[in-house]
Amino acid sequence: PQPGTIHPQNWTLRDTAVKRFRRSAADYKLNVPEWVRPPDVLERVCGYLEEWVMERDRQGSDPRFPKSDSPPSLDVYQFVWDRTRMIRKDFILQNYVGTGGNCDARAVRCHERIARWHAMCEHQLSHIQDFVTMQSQQNIQELGQTMKTLNQYYDDALGRSVVEIADENGKEIPSSISQGNHGCSSDIVMG
């Protein structure tokens, strides 16, 4: 990222596709198709948050913070925490829940990134007393929920890609299935 810029060159704020977390309510529905971001957009949002927001407090001056030149670490944490929670919610709204739901390598990669971020925050913000007293428990809960979903993705992908079939003696042996709708729909793995 360029010092002093808030998003990639030639991007508008709309291109970042960052959404604030909201709960479903009687007067506010989250599952309106036009509002739910598809997996490729959610992966792009994760990349944007990692590259342009998570390290904002260390990247030097930011035009939006004239007094201190950069946002406080806890403000960055709370912003990203809220937005990653909405990323996870958008996956849930599209039935990317592991164990019987949709399976996609992009969903797995996003959840892995989010889990790493929660673990990193727990370590790097442990010297800030406000984080320890007010945010740490919530951070650990979100890390736990993210890890639970990841385990479901891993278990589901394993269950879809390997099935037991009987050999000529009646013994069941594992066999990969390469046809049909088994395994993740996207097998491209990115670092």
TORGULUM-447071 format. One record per residue (C-alpha): residue number from 1; chain; x, z, y. Coordinates in Angstrom, 2 decimals, padded with zeros to 5 digits, always signed. Layout:
<NUM; A; <X; Z; Y>>
...
//
This chain:
<1; A; <+000.00; +000.00; +000.00>>
<2; A; <+001.02; -000.75; +003.54>>
<3; A; <+001.51; +002.34; +005.74>>
<4; A; <-001.43; +002.78; +008.09>>
<5; A; <-003.82; +000.55; +006.12>>
<6; A; <-006.85; +001.90; +004.31>>
<7; A; <-007.47; -000.84; +001.73>>
<8; A; <-005.84; -004.03; +000.40>>
<9; A; <-005.32; -006.93; +002.76>>
<10; A; <-008.36; -009.22; +003.01>>
<11; A; <-010.65; -006.54; +001.54>>
<12; A; <-013.64; -005.15; +003.35>>
<13; A; <-015.01; -001.69; +002.71>>
<14; A; <-017.70; -003.34; +000.58>>
<15; A; <-015.00; -004.88; -001.66>>
<16; A; <-013.79; -001.42; -002.62>>
<17; A; <-017.21; -000.71; -004.24>>
<18; A; <-016.70; +003.05; -003.90>>
<19; A; <-019.91; +005.06; -004.30>>
<20; A; <-020.61; +008.70; -003.60>>
<21; A; <-022.00; +010.75; -006.51>>
<22; A; <-025.75; +011.26; -006.55>>
<23; A; <-028.07; +012.76; -009.09>>
<24; A; <-031.23; +011.01; -010.18>>
<25; A; <-034.35; +012.49; -008.67>>
<26; A; <-038.03; +011.64; -008.51>>
<27; A; <-037.54; +009.97; -005.15>>
<28; A; <-034.13; +008.43; -005.91>>
<29; A; <-033.40; +006.35; -009.00>>
<30; A; <-029.83; +005.53; -009.96>>
<31; A; <-030.58; +002.94; -012.63>>
<32; A; <-031.61; +000.15; -010.28>>
<33; A; <-029.66; -002.83; -011.69>>
<34; A; <-028.41; -004.01; -008.29>>
<35; A; <-026.83; -000.60; -007.63>>
<36; A; <-025.08; -000.08; -010.97>>
<37; A; <-021.53; -001.43; -010.96>>
<38; A; <-020.48; -003.38; -014.10>>
<39; A; <-017.34; -002.36; -016.07>>
<40; A; <-015.00; -004.87; -014.39>>
<41; A; <-015.99; -003.56; -010.95>>
<42; A; <-015.63; +000.06; -012.09>>
<43; A; <-012.12; -000.69; -013.35>>
<44; A; <-011.27; -002.27; -010.00>>
<45; A; <-012.62; +000.84; -008.23>>
<46; A; <-010.40; +003.06; -010.40>>
<47; A; <-007.40; +000.95; -009.43>>
<48; A; <-008.33; +001.13; -005.77>>
<49; A; <-008.74; +004.92; -005.90>>
<50; A; <-005.38; +005.32; -007.65>>
<51; A; <-003.44; +003.00; -005.40>>
<52; A; <-005.07; +003.50; -002.02>>
<53; A; <-006.72; +006.94; -002.01>>
<54; A; <-005.20; +009.40; -004.50>>
<55; A; <-001.82; +009.35; -002.81>>
<56; A; <-003.20; +009.01; +000.72>>
<57; A; <-001.86; +012.43; +001.77>>
<58; A; <+001.68; +011.29; +000.84>>
<59; A; <+001.62; +007.75; +002.21>>
<60; A; <+002.27; +008.58; +005.81>>
<61; A; <+000.07; +008.15; +008.82>>
<62; A; <-003.57; +007.18; +008.45>>
<63; A; <-005.47; +005.90; +011.50>>
<64; A; <-008.53; +007.96; +010.52>>
<65; A; <-006.62; +011.26; +010.91>>
<66; A; <-005.07; +011.24; +014.39>>
<67; A; <-004.33; +014.98; +014.57>>
<68; A; <-002.37; +015.41; +011.36>>
<69; A; <-001.51; +011.77; +010.52>>
<70; A; <-002.68; +012.28; +006.92>>
<71; A; <-005.63; +013.95; +005.19>>
<72; A; <-005.24; +017.38; +003.59>>
<73; A; <-004.65; +017.32; -000.18>>
<74; A; <-007.92; +019.16; -000.89>>
<75; A; <-009.92; +016.61; +001.11>>
<76; A; <-008.38; +013.78; -000.91>>
<77; A; <-009.07; +015.71; -004.13>>
<78; A; <-012.74; +016.31; -003.26>>
<79; A; <-013.26; +012.68; -002.23>>
<80; A; <-011.74; +011.29; -005.43>>
<81; A; <-013.44; +013.93; -007.63>>
<82; A; <-016.85; +012.87; -006.28>>
<83; A; <-016.16; +009.12; -006.65>>
<84; A; <-014.75; +009.36; -010.18>>
<85; A; <-017.81; +011.34; -011.19>>
<86; A; <-019.98; +008.45; -009.98>>
<87; A; <-017.82; +005.98; -011.91>>
<88; A; <-018.51; +007.98; -015.07>>
<89; A; <-022.23; +008.10; -014.16>>
<90; A; <-022.36; +004.29; -013.77>>
<91; A; <-020.90; +003.91; -017.26>>
<92; A; <-023.53; +006.30; -018.63>>
<93; A; <-026.32; +004.38; -016.88>>
<94; A; <-025.15; +001.25; -018.75>>
<95; A; <-025.10; +003.13; -022.08>>
<96; A; <-021.29; +003.26; -022.32>>
<97; A; <-021.47; +006.66; -023.98>>
<98; A; <-019.48; +006.15; -027.15>>
<99; A; <-021.08; +007.05; -030.48>>
<100; A; <-023.71; +004.33; -030.79>>
<101; A; <-023.71; +003.08; -027.22>>
<102; A; <-021.85; +000.18; -025.69>>
<103; A; <-018.10; +000.07; -026.29>>
<104; A; <-015.65; -001.60; -023.93>>
<105; A; <-011.90; -001.26; -023.43>>
<106; A; <-012.46; -001.15; -019.65>>
<107; A; <-014.62; +001.97; -020.04>>
<108; A; <-011.91; +003.58; -022.14>>
<109; A; <-009.19; +002.69; -019.61>>
<110; A; <-011.24; +004.07; -016.69>>
<111; A; <-011.91; +007.34; -018.50>>
<112; A; <-008.23; +007.64; -019.45>>
<113; A; <-007.24; +007.18; -015.80>>
<114; A; <-009.81; +009.74; -014.66>>
<115; A; <-008.64; +012.27; -017.29>>
<116; A; <-005.00; +011.81; -016.21>>
<117; A; <-006.01; +012.34; -012.60>>
<118; A; <-007.83; +015.62; -013.39>>
<119; A; <-004.84; +016.90; -015.39>>
<120; A; <-002.42; +015.89; -012.63>>
<121; A; <-004.53; +017.63; -009.97>>
<122; A; <-004.66; +020.80; -011.99>>
<123; A; <-000.86; +020.85; -011.98>>
<124; A; <-000.08; +019.54; -008.49>>
<125; A; <-002.70; +021.53; -006.59>>
<126; A; <-002.12; +024.83; -008.40>>
<127; A; <-000.05; +026.10; -005.44>>
<128; A; <-003.04; +025.76; -003.06>>
<129; A; <-005.03; +029.01; -003.19>>
<130; A; <-008.31; +027.36; -002.12>>
<131; A; <-008.02; +024.94; -005.04>>
<132; A; <-007.29; +027.73; -007.53>>
<133; A; <-010.19; +029.93; -006.38>>
<134; A; <-012.83; +027.28; -005.65>>
<135; A; <-012.00; +023.98; -007.37>>
<136; A; <-009.88; +024.58; -010.47>>
<137; A; <-012.71; +025.65; -012.77>>
<138; A; <-014.82; +022.67; -011.72>>
<139; A; <-011.83; +020.36; -012.21>>
<140; A; <-011.26; +021.69; -015.73>>
<141; A; <-014.96; +021.20; -016.55>>
<142; A; <-014.82; +017.56; -015.40>>
<143; A; <-011.61; +017.04; -017.37>>
<144; A; <-013.37; +018.45; -020.43>>
<145; A; <-016.40; +016.16; -019.98>>
<146; A; <-014.13; +013.14; -019.50>>
<147; A; <-012.12; +014.03; -022.61>>
<148; A; <-015.32; +014.51; -024.61>>
<149; A; <-016.49; +011.03; -023.61>>
<150; A; <-013.06; +009.58; -024.44>>
<151; A; <-013.17; +011.15; -027.90>>
<152; A; <-016.60; +009.62; -028.42>>
<153; A; <-015.25; +006.20; -027.36>>
<154; A; <-012.31; +006.54; -029.74>>
<155; A; <-014.52; +007.69; -032.63>>
<156; A; <-017.06; +004.96; -031.95>>
<157; A; <-014.46; +002.20; -031.77>>
<158; A; <-012.95; +003.46; -035.02>>
<159; A; <-016.35; +003.51; -036.69>>
<160; A; <-017.15; -000.01; -035.54>>
<161; A; <-013.82; -001.56; -036.49>>
<162; A; <-013.43; -000.05; -039.98>>
<163; A; <-016.11; +000.10; -042.65>>
<164; A; <-015.96; +001.21; -046.27>>
<165; A; <-016.67; -001.49; -048.87>>
<166; A; <-016.64; -001.19; -052.62>>
<167; A; <-013.95; -002.98; -054.63>>
<168; A; <-014.46; -004.35; -058.15>>
<169; A; <-014.14; -000.83; -059.65>>
<170; A; <-016.73; +000.66; -057.32>>
<171; A; <-014.16; +002.54; -055.21>>
<172; A; <-014.70; +002.37; -051.47>>
<173; A; <-011.81; +001.00; -049.46>>
<174; A; <-011.48; +000.56; -045.69>>
<175; A; <-011.82; -002.98; -044.43>>
<176; A; <-011.60; -004.43; -040.94>>
<177; A; <-014.54; -006.42; -039.74>>
<178; A; <-013.68; -009.32; -037.45>>
<179; A; <-017.09; -010.90; -037.28>>
<180; A; <-020.30; -009.80; -035.68>>
<181; A; <-020.69; -007.22; -032.95>>
<182; A; <-018.14; -004.63; -034.11>>
<183; A; <-015.57; -002.79; -032.00>>
<184; A; <-015.06; -003.01; -028.30>>
<185; A; <-016.26; -006.15; -026.57>>
<186; A; <-013.00; -006.37; -024.60>>
<187; A; <-009.72; -005.84; -026.45>>
<188; A; <-007.34; -006.47; -023.55>>
<189; A; <-005.24; -003.37; -022.97>>
<190; A; <-003.59; -002.85; -019.60>>
<191; A; <-001.06; -000.12; -018.73>>
//
